[in-house]
Amino acid sequence: MTDTATEGRSGPAPSTPESVAGDRAMRQAGVVAGVGILVLAALSAFGIFYVLEGLVTQGDAAGTVEDIRSSDGLFRWGIASLYLVVVLDVVVAWALFRFLSPVSRGLSRLAAWFRLAYAGVFLVAIAQLAGIPDLVTADYYSSVLTTEQIQGQTLVKADAFDDLWMAGLILFGIHLLLVGYLAYRSGYVPKLLGVLLLVAGAGYVFDSVASTVLASPPGSVATFTFLGEFLLALWLVVRGKAVTTS
């Protein structure tokens, strides 16, 4: 005889081996994303804020060339760290896609593609820097170019890096806007993190647009709004192992 008393009973669906494995894989992807973001943030800080900003002085071509020439090894390590950032951006794009796909697979995939597109632009930007060490140290260039030409080309390459990177940040900003929306809607990520990610994404988009349309941008808004992605990374590493979609 069929037990009709159980029909229509409400409650969560029973866990299956497939759903348990899926949740475990999602949690692992979240931890990978968190660790990846933290590592690439450290590498970016070293490569951009310590090495590039420490050695490249806008408006002082002679001083820039002399500083890079005297710190050739440091400059090369700075470039290498940025190449690693590109690799980690690809890893994080995949990991966040896997972590947020239960919310919307389509939007998660779109967010990943925007981060991958940004990584491609950033790679092209880094390539502008890769030729600088040889330009300022190799005898070949000093024999065919004047000192002023070497100095001018060095600053042109550094400026090209800045311009390309800033253009790519609009893609990165859209990525964060999508990630913020997915996090807010997820039900397993704190809504405050979703809001902070939306603010961070808007800050990057604003900076990118402002650098294009304004002759004198008012400064970097992202300097104050970037906090969302950093807090997400910390949350993923500390709390991501306990996340479940059920």
Secondary structure as a PSIPRED ss2 file (coil, helix, strand):
# PSIPRED VFORMAT (PSIPRED V4.0)

   1 M C   1.000  0.000  0.000
   2 T C   1.000  0.000  0.000
   3 D C   1.000  0.000  0.000
   4 T H   0.000  1.000  0.000
   5 A H   0.000  1.000  0.000
   6 T H   0.000  1.000  0.000
   7 E C   1.000  0.000  0.000
   8 G C   1.000  0.000  0.000
   9 R C   1.000  0.000  0.000
  10 S C   1.000  0.000  0.000
  11 G C   1.000  0.000  0.000
  12 P C   1.000  0.000  0.000
  13 A C   1.000  0.000  0.000
  14 P C   1.000  0.000  0.000
  15 S C   1.000  0.000  0.000
  16 T C   1.000  0.000  0.000
  17 P H   0.000  1.000  0.000
  18 E H   0.000  1.000  0.000
  19 S H   0.000  1.000  0.000
  20 V H   0.000  1.000  0.000
  21 A H   0.000  1.000  0.000
  22 G H   0.000  1.000  0.000
  23 D H   0.000  1.000  0.000
  24 R H   0.000  1.000  0.000
  25 A H   0.000  1.000  0.000
  26 M H   0.000  1.000  0.000
  27 R H   0.000  1.000  0.000
  28 Q H   0.000  1.000  0.000
  29 A H   0.000  1.000  0.000
  30 G H   0.000  1.000  0.000
  31 V H   0.000  1.000  0.000
  32 V H   0.000  1.000  0.000
  33 A H   0.000  1.000  0.000
  34 G H   0.000  1.000  0.000
  35 V H   0.000  1.000  0.000
  36 G H   0.000  1.000  0.000
  37 I H   0.000  1.000  0.000
  38 L H   0.000  1.000  0.000
  39 V H   0.000  1.000  0.000
  40 L H   0.000  1.000  0.000
  41 A H   0.000  1.000  0.000
  42 A H   0.000  1.000  0.000
  43 L H   0.000  1.000  0.000
  44 S H   0.000  1.000  0.000
  45 A H   0.000  1.000  0.000
  46 F H   0.000  1.000  0.000
  47 G H   0.000  1.000  0.000
  48 I H   0.000  1.000  0.000
  49 F H   0.000  1.000  0.000
  50 Y H   0.000  1.000  0.000
  51 V H   0.000  1.000  0.000
  52 L H   0.000  1.000  0.000
  53 E H   0.000  1.000  0.000
  54 G H   0.000  1.000  0.000
  55 L H   0.000  1.000  0.000
  56 V C   1.000  0.000  0.000
  57 T C   1.000  0.000  0.000
  58 Q C   1.000  0.000  0.000
  59 G C   1.000  0.000  0.000
  60 D C   1.000  0.000  0.000
  61 A H   0.000  1.000  0.000
  62 A H   0.000  1.000  0.000
  63 G H   0.000  1.000  0.000
  64 T H   0.000  1.000  0.000
  65 V H   0.000  1.000  0.000
  66 E H   0.000  1.000  0.000
  67 D H   0.000  1.000  0.000
  68 I H   0.000  1.000  0.000
  69 R H   0.000  1.000  0.000
  70 S H   0.000  1.000  0.000
  71 S C   1.000  0.000  0.000
  72 D H   0.000  1.000  0.000
  73 G H   0.000  1.000  0.000
  74 L H   0.000  1.000  0.000
  75 F H   0.000  1.000  0.000
  76 R H   0.000  1.000  0.000
  77 W H   0.000  1.000  0.000
  78 G H   0.000  1.000  0.000
  79 I H   0.000  1.000  0.000
  80 A H   0.000  1.000  0.000
  81 S H   0.000  1.000  0.000
  82 L H   0.000  1.000  0.000
  83 Y H   0.000  1.000  0.000
  84 L H   0.000  1.000  0.000
  85 V H   0.000  1.000  0.000
  86 V H   0.000  1.000  0.000
  87 V H   0.000  1.000  0.000
  88 L H   0.000  1.000  0.000
  89 D H   0.000  1.000  0.000
  90 V H   0.000  1.000  0.000
  91 V H   0.000  1.000  0.000
  92 V H   0.000  1.000  0.000
  93 A H   0.000  1.000  0.000
  94 W H   0.000  1.000  0.000
  95 A H   0.000  1.000  0.000
  96 L H   0.000  1.000  0.000
  97 F H   0.000  1.000  0.000
  98 R H   0.000  1.000  0.000
  99 F H   0.000  1.000  0.000
 100 L H   0.000  1.000  0.000
 101 S C   1.000  0.000  0.000
 102 P C   1.000  0.000  0.000
 103 V C   1.000  0.000  0.000
 104 S C   1.000  0.000  0.000
 105 R H   0.000  1.000  0.000
 106 G H   0.000  1.000  0.000
 107 L H   0.000  1.000  0.000
 108 S H   0.000  1.000  0.000
 109 R H   0.000  1.000  0.000
 110 L H   0.000  1.000  0.000
 111 A H   0.000  1.000  0.000
 112 A H   0.000  1.000  0.000
 113 W H   0.000  1.000  0.000
 114 F H   0.000  1.000  0.000
 115 R H   0.000  1.000  0.000
 116 L H   0.000  1.000  0.000
 117 A H   0.000  1.000  0.000
 118 Y H   0.000  1.000  0.000
 119 A H   0.000  1.000  0.000
 120 G H   0.000  1.000  0.000
 121 V H   0.000  1.000  0.000
 122 F H   0.000  1.000  0.000
 123 L H   0.000  1.000  0.000
 124 V H   0.000  1.000  0.000
 125 A H   0.000  1.000  0.000
 126 I H   0.000  1.000  0.000
 127 A H   0.000  1.000  0.000
 128 Q H   0.000  1.000  0.000
 129 L H   0.000  1.000  0.000
 130 A H   0.000  1.000  0.000
 131 G C   1.000  0.000  0.000
 132 I H   0.000  1.000  0.000
 133 P H   0.000  1.000  0.000
 134 D H   0.000  1.000  0.000
 135 L H   0.000  1.000  0.000
 136 V H   0.000  1.000  0.000
 137 T H   0.000  1.000  0.000
 138 A C   1.000  0.000  0.000
 139 D H   0.000  1.000  0.000
 140 Y H   0.000  1.000  0.000
 141 Y H   0.000  1.000  0.000
 142 S H   0.000  1.000  0.000
 143 S H   0.000  1.000  0.000
 144 V H   0.000  1.000  0.000
 145 L C   1.000  0.000  0.000
 146 T C   1.000  0.000  0.000
 147 T H   0.000  1.000  0.000
 148 E H   0.000  1.000  0.000
 149 Q H   0.000  1.000  0.000
 150 I H   0.000  1.000  0.000
 151 Q H   0.000  1.000  0.000
 152 G H   0.000  1.000  0.000
 153 Q H   0.000  1.000  0.000
 154 T H   0.000  1.000  0.000
 155 L H   0.000  1.000  0.000
 156 V H   0.000  1.000  0.000
 157 K H   0.000  1.000  0.000
 158 A H   0.000  1.000  0.000
 159 D H   0.000  1.000  0.000
 160 A H   0.000  1.000  0.000
 161 F H   0.000  1.000  0.000
 162 D H   0.000  1.000  0.000
 163 D H   0.000  1.000  0.000
 164 L H   0.000  1.000  0.000
 165 W H   0.000  1.000  0.000
 166 M H   0.000  1.000  0.000
 167 A H   0.000  1.000  0.000
 168 G H   0.000  1.000  0.000
 169 L H   0.000  1.000  0.000
 170 I H   0.000  1.000  0.000
 171 L H   0.000  1.000  0.000
 172 F H   0.000  1.000  0.000
 173 G H   0.000  1.000  0.000
 174 I H   0.000  1.000  0.000
 175 H H   0.000  1.000  0.000
 176 L H   0.000  1.000  0.000
 177 L H   0.000  1.000  0.000
 178 L H   0.000  1.000  0.000
 179 V H   0.000  1.000  0.000
 180 G H   0.000  1.000  0.000
 181 Y H   0.000  1.000  0.000
 182 L H   0.000  1.000  0.000
 183 A H   0.000  1.000  0.000
 184 Y H   0.000  1.000  0.000
 185 R H   0.000  1.000  0.000
 186 S H   0.000  1.000  0.000
 187 G C   1.000  0.000  0.000
 188 Y C   1.000  0.000  0.000
 189 V C   1.000  0.000  0.000
 190 P C   1.000  0.000  0.000
 191 K H   0.000  1.000  0.000
 192 L H   0.000  1.000  0.000
 193 L H   0.000  1.000  0.000
 194 G H   0.000  1.000  0.000
 195 V H   0.000  1.000  0.000
 196 L H   0.000  1.000  0.000
 197 L H   0.000  1.000  0.000
 198 L H   0.000  1.000  0.000
 199 V H   0.000  1.000  0.000
 200 A H   0.000  1.000  0.000
 201 G H   0.000  1.000  0.000
 202 A H   0.000  1.000  0.000
 203 G H   0.000  1.000  0.000
 204 Y H   0.000  1.000  0.000
 205 V H   0.000  1.000  0.000
 206 F H   0.000  1.000  0.000
 207 D H   0.000  1.000  0.000
 208 S H   0.000  1.000  0.000
 209 V H   0.000  1.000  0.000
 210 A H   0.000  1.000  0.000
 211 S H   0.000  1.000  0.000
 212 T H   0.000  1.000  0.000
 213 V H   0.000  1.000  0.000
 214 L C   1.000  0.000  0.000
 215 A C   1.000  0.000  0.000
 216 S C   1.000  0.000  0.000
 217 P C   1.000  0.000  0.000
 218 P C   1.000  0.000  0.000
 219 G C   1.000  0.000  0.000
 220 S C   1.000  0.000  0.000
 221 V C   1.000  0.000  0.000
 222 A H   0.000  1.000  0.000
 223 T H   0.000  1.000  0.000
 224 F H   0.000  1.000  0.000
 225 T H   0.000  1.000  0.000
 226 F C   1.000  0.000  0.000
 227 L H   0.000  1.000  0.000
 228 G H   0.000  1.000  0.000
 229 E H   0.000  1.000  0.000
 230 F H   0.000  1.000  0.000
 231 L H   0.000  1.000  0.000
 232 L H   0.000  1.000  0.000
 233 A H   0.000  1.000  0.000
 234 L H   0.000  1.000  0.000
 235 W H   0.000  1.000  0.000
 236 L H   0.000  1.000  0.000
 237 V H   0.000  1.000  0.000
 238 V H   0.000  1.000  0.000
 239 R H   0.000  1.000  0.000
 240 G H   0.000  1.000  0.000
 241 K H   0.000  1.000  0.000
 242 A H   0.000  1.000  0.000
 243 V C   1.000  0.000  0.000
 244 T C   1.000  0.000  0.000
 245 T C   1.000  0.000  0.000
 246 S C   1.000  0.000  0.000
